[in-house]
Amino acid sequence: MALVTPDNHGLRLWTRYAVLLLVAVIFIFPLLFMAMSSLKPDQQLLSDTNSLRAFLPVGDISFQNYSDAFDRAPIGVFVMNSVLITGATVLLTLFVCSLAAFSFVFLDWAGRGLIFSVLLATLIVPYESIFIPMLLMVSQLPWIGFEGLEWGWLNTYRVQIIPFIADGLTIFLFVQYFKDLPRELIEASRVEGASWWMIYRRVVMPLSGPVIATAAILKFLFMYNQYLWPLMVVQAEEIRPVMVGLGYFTDQLNVPWGEVMAYLTIITIPVLAFYLSLQRMFIASVASTGVKG
Amino acid sequence: MASKLTRSNRAGWLMALPGAGLIATFIILPFFLAFAFSLTNQRLVSPNPTEYVGFENYSDLLGLAVFTLEPERDEAGNAVIKDGEIQYPRLRNFTRRNPDYPHLQGKREWFSWQSGENRTVVLASDVVFMRALVNTFLFVLVVAQVQSGIALGLALLINQKLRGISFFWAVYFMPVVVSIIVVSILWKFIYSPGDGLLNSLLSWLTFGAFSGIDWLGNTATALPSIMAMSIWQGVGFHMVIWLAGLQTISPTLYEAAEIEGSSKWQTFRYVTWPGLRNTAVLILIVITMQAFALFAQIDVMTSGGPLDSTQVLVFQAVERGYGKQDISGGSTISVILFLIVLCISILQRWLTREKT
């Protein structure tokens, strides 16, 4: 085997970085285009696409698009709605799914195996294949509100939250993680007389940081980026999430592209920031699944 | 009998109940409702009562017929040729209230080919749905192969010990966290005709020889353009799954390969690839399911056009179930979509079981 000389190695290292960088450019340029375009007037935005100027903050640069976008649509309301809907769903999901998984793994009860296999079977049902019947279903579901019994869930927060709290994948993730926890720990607590609820709260959940992070991140992405479902069930402006709010800009006869770019930047930056700050956690959870396999 | 309930039974049920109940209500129930609605004429809002219609919705979508048109003949029995083309009787003579051809009633031409003097026509009850079906399969087939391949390439590229590699890791994964809606709008600029970003780049690379294409406005390029964009967005996710798989391969195997003096390709072929078998199965299933759900890209970029060249199943289901408030029609497409996904996952599982 020919050994690599130090000189040669330097050159190869350089090519490696060049390849890595080229691929990175492919993944980053549309986002760069978005951020730069949001600073330009419509005319310049459209004409800049024929050169590298599309990716540079050159020409007539200002934050005008941002203030225009805020004038056109209640962006603050949309963002708050998305935060509320996503946040509530993530929290409820973590609680409900981890509790169910705890029951499946540590408790012995009649029908456990059957119910768990049914839940696993739902993994191959795509949401897109049940949204249409669910649309009719939620339009007729009852709800007990402040004014007593009411019918129909359309145009509410609950219709955007409750259907997505429990899902087979999240339960499965928790089950996989719980299975690897030392059972002696749970049995010891049981012998000491702790209730199942206490074991769940005090023993199992504090040990489950990595799987909680993974489940939360997956649910967050799914919820924040939801489009089809809110498009169908939400008409009222006050409860619209950000992705549907985009219609305020794109449904115009003359689409104000600068404002669109400003809006896209506003709704994307928080997600990217969130992702970049949690990135280590993500790598760790991926690495941990690797070690297990 | 309450006395038979052990403490564990009661606690177990109580803890599983919220999750299982919600899944039963919001996944399993709508799933069965889809089957039920598909056999009726259910609408979102309707003054008329809902009626059971049997498999009418299915035959309205899936009805196919093959029909051979014979040329019109003159008295001598020769085919009539006008302007160099053989003349055929009009198709609608057979498809509109022709008592001799009840199975052709209401069907329209999907495609046809020439066989000798005759022209063979394939008719479909719902041509748009048929296009959606074919496009969806095409999309899944191409995206599953290409995306998993590129994802593996990226995983191998990024699975090396280099200073600053985590930066590239972060960047490659970035499109995954960006909403597909945002991505679709951005890519409309890349694909826009004339001076769009892609056209400008290609023109610059070919020193101006390349004349612009209207990527999304052309029936030949619209679906491939959406495929390319979808791959760009999703590939980082599957790269991560491949990476997790790569890290399960024992380093001692690589050391052994190095001692044996195997080439890079041999190492990949005999060490890396066999170790990735399970990951490959997982990735194929995940990508296939995601690809079948294709909707947002179509809705934002083409609305199924031009000339139905980007119609897909979920878009059709939504257009009917929500757009036209035809719950039964939308549900029928949903059931068909589900059955396809089910068949493919069974097939994938069966294929991989044989090999291991």
Interface residues (C-beta under 8 A of the other chain):
Chain A: M1 L13 R16 Y17 V19 L20 V23 A24 I26 F27 I28 P30 L31 F33 M34 S37 S47 T49 N50 S51 A54 V96 C97 L99 A100 A101 F102 S103 F104 L107 D108 W109 A110 R112 I115 V118 L119 T122 I124 V125 P126 Y127 E128 S129 I130 F131 I132 P133 M134 L135 L136 M137 S139 I162 P163 F164 I165 A166 D167 G168 I171 S195 W196 W197 Y200 L221 Y224 N225 Y227 L228 L231 M232 M243 L246 T250 V260 L264 I267 T268 V271 L272 Y275 L276 Q279 F282 I283 V286 A287 T289 G290 V291 G293
Chain B: S8 N9 A11 G12 W13 M15 A16 P18 G19 A20 G21 L22 I23 F26 I27 I28 L29 P30 F31 L33 A34 A36 F37 Q42 L44 L154 L157 I158 Q160 L162 I165 S166 F168 W169 A170 V171 Y172 F173 M174 P175 V176 V177 V178 S179 I180 I181 V182 V183 I185 L186 W187 F189 I190 S192 D195 G196 L197 S200 W232 G236 V240 L243 A244 G245 L246 Q247 T248 G261 N278 M289 F292 A293 F295 A296 D299 V300 V314 A317 V318 R320 G321 Y322 I327 G330 S331 I333 S334 V335 L337 F338 V341 L342 S345
